[in-house]
Amino acid sequence: MSPTPRTLVGGAPSATYLLRFDGRELTAQAGQSIAAVLWGAGILAWRTTRQGGAPRGAFCGIGSCYDCLVTVNGRPNQRACLVPARPGDTVTTQEGTGHAELGV
């Protein structure tokens, strides 16, 4: 068996917990961003563009772009690569601007 980064440094997550993404329960590890949790679950797209509804996910991974926007606990336009996952979070795919209910 090949070594993994975790086995090489002897690290282990201090805690795991659940969050929900579009109604699906996902396991998060302490310290992960929402983008990392989604990637780990095999989810690569979690936003659609305003023009055309094209799928988007993480692009830069460092908060410089806005491709990874999600709605977290009802709050739209959160950059998934920067927002730490927290126990019990409810994360949903963001459609367009994330303000559809406001007619914006």
N, C-alpha and C positions, 0 to 999 in steps of 0.2 A: 504494500500500500504506500502510495506517495505521500510525503508530508504535506500538510496544509499550512498556511500562514499561522493559524491558531496553534497547531501542534508545535511549530517551530519556536514560538515565543512562550508557549505554555499558558496562553490566555484562555479565559472562559467567561461567558457572560455572567454578571452578578445576579441578574434576574430576567425572567421572561414573563410576558403578559400578553393579553389579547387586545386587539383593536378590530374595528369593523371597516371594511372597504366595500362600498356598494352592496351592503348586506351580507358580505362574506367575512367570516372570522379569520383573522390572520395572526400568527404568532410574531411578536416583536421581541427583540433583545434590548436590554438596557443600553442606552447610548446610540441606538440606531435612529437615523432620520426616517421620515415617512417614505421617502423615495427608496431607501435601502430595504425597508420592509416590503414594499411593493415589488421591487426587483427580486428579492429573495423568494417571493411567492410566484415568480414567473410573469408578473404583470408589467408590461413594457409601455403601455399607453394609458393615461388617466386624465386626459383633457382633450377637448376638441376645439379647433380654431373658430374664430368668429366668422370668417369668410370660408365657406365650403365645408366646415365640420371635419377637417382632417385630424386624425389622431396625433397626439403628442404625448411625450413622457419626459424623462430627463435628457437634457442635451449637454449642458456644460457641467452640471453637478456641483457648481460652486456658488450659485446664486446670482450669476451675472446676466443670465437670460431669464425668460419667463415661460419656457416651454413646459415646466413641470408643475404648473398651477393646479391646485386641488381645493376643494372646500373641506375645511376641518371644523367639526362641531358647529356647522351652520355658517361658518365664516369663510367667504370666498376669497380667491386670489392669494392663497398661501403657497409659497414655494416649497414643494415637497422635499427638495434637497437640503433645505435649511431648517425646516420645522422638526424638532425632535418628536418621535413617537411617544405617546403617553398612554398609560393604561386606560382602557375604556374609550379612547378616541373614536369618533365616527367620521370617517373620511369618505367623500363621494367624488365621483368624476365631475369635473367642472365642464359645463357646456358653455362655450363662447366666453362672455365676460363674467359669468358667474352671478349676474344680477338679473336673470330672466324674470324673476318675480317682481322686480321693480320696473320692468319695461325699459331698461336702459340699453 
